[in-house]
Amino acid sequence: MTILRAQAVALATQTGGVLLGDVRREEGEGNKITLAFEFLVPALDNYRRRILNVVHDKDSAYPAVVDAEIFRSSTANVIKTFLEETAGVSEGKFANRADSDQEFIEIIKKVIQSPPVLSSASSLIARANEILVEKKKIGPRIESNENVIGRKAKIEPRRIGSRKK
Amino acid sequence: MLSLPQNPQAEGRGVVTILFWNLSKNSNALIHLPCLAQTHSVDVFILAECPKDLKPVITDLNDLGIGTYREEVKAEPKVRALTRLATKEFIHRFTSLGKEMAVWTVRAPRLNPPETLIAGLHLPSKHGGMNEASQASFAAKIIEELSRLEDERKHRNTVIVGDFNMHPYDPGMTSVDAFHGLMTKTLAEKTDRHYKGRKYRRFYNPMWSLLGDRTPGPAGSHYWRSSVPHNTHWQMFDQVLIRPSFIDHFDDLHILGHDGNHSLMGKDDAPDKKHLSDHLPVLFRLDI
């Protein structure tokens, strides 16, 4: 949760509050916890766009499985389904599973810097800018270049062994 | 003689007319939107597999003189909405993780709170590598996101419409932890179901009642022309689900085989896949 919240703070800072990150904790089925990370755009009627889910056991932060658009390609799904059904390979063996803080940080970085997320952020910032400029008539524009989020995003590394997400 | 759904707006009620259509990326299908708008007084079009540029059809809709249509979208989900409702009346609020679902609020003066959630979606098909179990798992994720949004908005005045790529009887549509869509109002109006220590909300799925040829209109919303041994031919992939607390505000439900002036069917009396879409539009009204 802490790693995701740090990313949310970084996002707000980088975009001057135009694009925010929001982290929500949801109780799942059985002993599972889901952490959801969403873009939130106050200028667009508080519009939300879910970016990723993280699922882990209530009693243990790891292993944690990250669900995001880049992990949902149809090709990946076909391979995953085939391996699960024929070789008994579980979901946890795939690239979206983290067994440590460092692995988790790397996965989050990959998601945040992926084309669908950067494109979405860029588009939302541009739309929000239009609304804000229209409302205020003046004011500097926040850079909406796709590279802003990816270039400036810094995932703060956690101490090894820390349990907090 | 063709029987068209009557437009009750002439009676002065607060009715919102919504039409969903999977256009199969065919821009020829867009040409029919103005006829549909005029025939049925459509307030909101929710469209899947749209051609990218909707400006020409928005111009054509506005040339009708029955309102000012605009696209209401904050990002680019897989379903898009064109509406003549005012900017404060119809607002894009949420897009799901994989962009399969977009949720809009519709101002509803007769409800408390005065709002309805319209969730439009286009889910992955079995042809994309999914099977029934994975579709059900996917549905469960969608429902979790939608339920959280309902809690945040503090109501369950919710309608889902879209191309589910599942039949009403598929596990993803019926399972308690997926869409949990039930075929009768009586079943849907029971309290939330307890399962494995959690409560699960219900939906009423009226599409069950439109299957086959014992009700007016086409026998389904999609037609599959294939010679495989197991083929129902008519499929009901395009569906509407309603929260039970909202059933009394749900009015009319039709699968449309024509736009009022032109047939949307081919020579074999199935959707005109070659020229338009292999899906037919689904129209419904909300009295809000």
Chai-1 contact restraints between the chains, C-beta under 6 A:
chainA,res_idxA,chainB,res_idxB,connection_type,confidence,min_distance_angstrom,max_distance_angstrom,comment,restraint_id
A,L44,B,K74,contact,1.0,0.0,6.0,A-B,restraint_1
A,D45,B,I91,contact,1.0,0.0,6.0,A-B,restraint_2
A,Y47,B,K74,contact,1.0,0.0,6.0,A-B,restraint_3
A,R48,B,F94,contact,1.0,0.0,6.0,A-B,restraint_4
A,R49,B,A75,contact,1.0,0.0,6.0,A-B,restraint_5
A,R49,B,T95,contact,1.0,0.0,6.0,A-B,restraint_6
A,R50,B,S96,contact,1.0,0.0,6.0,A-B,restraint_7
A,R50,B,L97,contact,1.0,0.0,6.0,A-B,restraint_8
A,E69,B,G98,contact,1.0,0.0,6.0,A-B,restraint_9
A,R72,B,G98,contact,1.0,0.0,6.0,A-B,restraint_10
A,S74,B,G128,contact,1.0,0.0,6.0,A-B,restraint_11
A,S74,B,G129,contact,1.0,0.0,6.0,A-B,restraint_12
A,N77,B,G129,contact,1.0,0.0,6.0,A-B,restraint_13
A,V78,B,G129,contact,1.0,0.0,6.0,A-B,restraint_14
A,S120,B,A75,contact,1.0,0.0,6.0,A-B,restraint_15
A,S123,B,A75,contact,1.0,0.0,6.0,A-B,restraint_16
